[in-house]
């Protein structure tokens, strides 16, 4: 399935970048508030282990065991294990990401797997993992001045953000509305479309900007995205690729 191949490609790209970092870079601040580069990779390792646990039938238990909101839970987990050396963190993530991907590929495609807010089918869970690795790739490479160009993998992230709009509207206390999105792919010529073209609200512009807004890495008013119609501005502000 294409999503599994594209997830693997995104993780391969990140692994290649991490493989070239020195100790100072591993210990430097990332764009994720309060986390070093090593902390970000530790978080990715922990969450990939959670994917493996879910795909193999073990209890996920993240929210139930810790309570609080998801960001707080993730930070607590990182703080509990951040003393590990970067080399060990890197190896832990490499091992976990390969095992998790293999488990997702082997899982029943129609059987939802337990995840943070709601069960997800393996392909959708893989899409959330691609989105998270991409977003944290930005967190790592941005402060270090490392090139991290947009790729066709953004099509999955844009799909996820659009698919999550009803949830995002509800989370913000808004009624869900149909929104049509027409986004320009990284090649500058291809256009990706999501949602019904008949919708009275539409968002248009670069896919990279759309995905960054959804990942909370870019403010909507700085994105250059065009919002048209009665509900498009709200959709742009609630856009997300992750659970609360």
Order of alpha helices (4+ residues) and beta strands (2+ residues): alpha-alpha-alpha-alpha-alpha-alpha-alpha-alpha-alpha-beta-beta-beta-alpha-beta-alpha
